Amino acid sequence: MKITGTLEIPIVVADWGDGRFTSAKNVSKVVRQALRKAGFSRRPYVLRTYFDTEMMLAESKGRMLRDYRVFMMGHKGDIEHRYTLNRQRLPEPLLQDVWLRYSQSQKFLRTTSETDTEDLMKDLKTGCKTRLCMTR
């Protein structure tokens, strides 16, 4: 897998085949390797469970919409999703709103202090910048 996109929005894509799809199995493998390298023995699925639980809390505080949470979890949702979220490409205003709600929900996902998070984002951006330069 490789990281592409912008510094603000890194995107993980497959570096084999046509690069359009990254399977859940491959993402799970990369996440598992990162967890093991960091010294954790948990399965990657615990991160998905954590995300869903924390987004439910954000939803209860008005920071996240249920439909967006269901969409981000990769669930099909109800019939309404067929005409709104589960399309090939989200309309720009809807995509912007999903990003806004996600950013408003960040405090529920954090496991570190604000200062630690800022340092982590600097490190991530530096790493992404280095990787972006290497993939060009």
C-alpha positions as CSV (number, residue, x, y, z in Angstrom):
1,M,0.0,0.0,0.0
2,K,1.1,3.6,-0.5
3,I,-0.1,7.0,0.8
4,T,-1.2,9.5,-1.8
5,G,-3.4,12.6,-1.8
6,T,-2.6,15.8,-0.1
7,L,-0.9,16.6,3.2
8,E,-4.2,17.5,4.7
9,I,-6.0,14.4,3.4
10,P,-3.7,11.4,3.0
11,I,-5.2,8.5,1.1
12,V,-4.1,4.9,1.4
13,V,-4.3,3.1,-2.0
14,A,-3.1,-0.3,-3.2
15,D,0.3,-0.2,-4.9
16,W,-0.6,-3.2,-7.0
17,G,-3.0,-3.7,-9.9
18,D,-4.8,-0.6,-11.1
19,G,-4.7,0.9,-7.6
20,R,-8.5,1.6,-7.5
21,F,-9.4,-0.7,-4.6
22,T,-7.8,-1.7,-1.3
23,S,-9.4,-4.7,0.2
24,A,-10.4,-5.0,3.9
25,K,-8.1,-7.9,4.2
26,N,-5.1,-5.9,3.0
27,V,-6.0,-2.9,5.2
28,S,-6.4,-5.3,8.2
29,K,-2.9,-6.8,7.5
30,V,-1.3,-3.4,7.4
31,V,-3.1,-2.3,10.6
32,R,-2.2,-5.6,12.3
33,Q,1.5,-5.1,11.4
34,A,1.5,-1.6,12.9
35,L,-0.2,-2.8,16.1
36,R,2.4,-5.5,16.5
37,K,5.2,-3.1,15.8
38,A,3.8,-0.8,18.5
39,G,3.7,-3.8,21.0
40,F,-0.1,-4.4,21.0
41,S,-1.5,-7.9,20.6
42,R,-5.1,-6.8,19.9
43,R,-6.8,-7.6,16.6
44,P,-7.4,-4.7,14.2
45,Y,-11.1,-5.0,14.6
46,V,-10.9,-3.4,18.1
47,L,-10.1,-0.1,16.3
48,R,-13.4,-0.4,14.3
49,T,-15.3,-1.1,17.5
50,Y,-13.7,1.9,19.3
51,F,-14.5,4.1,16.3
52,D,-18.1,3.1,16.2
53,T,-18.6,3.5,20.0
54,E,-17.0,6.9,20.1
55,M,-18.9,8.1,17.1
56,M,-22.1,7.0,18.8
57,L,-21.1,9.2,21.8
58,A,-20.4,12.1,19.4
59,E,-23.8,11.5,17.8
60,S,-25.5,11.7,21.2
61,K,-23.8,15.1,21.8
62,G,-25.0,16.4,18.4
63,R,-21.5,16.3,16.8
64,M,-22.2,13.5,14.3
65,L,-25.2,12.4,12.3
66,R,-26.3,8.8,12.5
67,D,-26.4,8.5,8.7
68,Y,-22.8,9.7,8.4
69,R,-21.6,7.3,11.2
70,V,-23.4,4.4,9.5
71,F,-21.8,5.4,6.1
72,M,-18.3,5.7,7.6
73,M,-18.7,2.2,9.2
74,G,-19.3,0.9,5.7
75,H,-22.9,-0.3,6.5
76,K,-25.6,-0.1,3.9
77,G,-28.1,1.7,6.1
78,D,-31.8,2.1,5.3
79,I,-33.5,2.8,2.0
80,E,-32.6,6.5,2.3
81,H,-28.9,5.7,1.9
82,R,-29.5,4.3,-1.5
83,Y,-30.4,7.8,-2.8
84,T,-28.0,9.8,-0.7
85,L,-24.8,8.3,0.8
86,N,-24.4,5.0,-1.0
87,R,-23.7,6.4,-4.5
88,Q,-20.5,6.2,-6.5
89,R,-19.4,9.8,-5.6
90,L,-20.8,12.1,-2.9
91,P,-21.8,15.6,-4.0
92,E,-19.3,18.2,-2.8
93,P,-21.6,19.9,-0.3
94,L,-22.5,16.5,1.3
95,L,-18.8,15.5,1.4
96,Q,-17.9,18.8,3.0
97,D,-20.5,18.3,5.7
98,V,-19.3,14.7,6.4
99,W,-15.7,16.1,6.9
100,L,-17.1,18.9,9.1
101,R,-19.0,16.5,11.3
102,Y,-16.0,14.2,11.5
103,S,-13.7,17.0,12.5
104,Q,-16.2,18.1,15.2
105,S,-16.1,14.5,16.5
106,Q,-12.4,14.3,16.9
107,K,-12.4,14.9,20.6
108,F,-14.3,11.6,21.1
109,L,-11.7,9.7,19.1
110,R,-8.6,11.1,20.8
111,T,-6.6,9.0,23.2
112,T,-4.0,11.7,23.9
113,S,-4.1,15.3,24.9
114,E,-4.5,18.2,22.5
115,T,-0.7,18.9,22.6
116,D,0.2,15.3,22.0
117,T,-2.3,15.3,19.0
118,E,-0.8,18.4,17.5
119,D,2.7,16.8,17.7
120,L,1.4,13.6,16.2
121,M,-0.2,15.5,13.3
122,K,3.1,17.3,12.6
123,D,4.9,13.9,12.6
124,L,2.2,12.4,10.3
125,K,2.3,15.3,7.9
126,T,6.1,15.2,7.8
127,G,5.9,11.4,7.2
128,C,3.2,11.8,4.5
129,K,5.2,14.5,2.8
130,T,8.3,12.3,2.7
131,R,6.2,9.4,1.4
132,L,4.4,11.5,-1.2
133,C,7.8,12.7,-2.5
134,M,9.0,9.1,-2.7
135,T,5.9,8.0,-4.7
136,R,6.1,10.7,-7.4
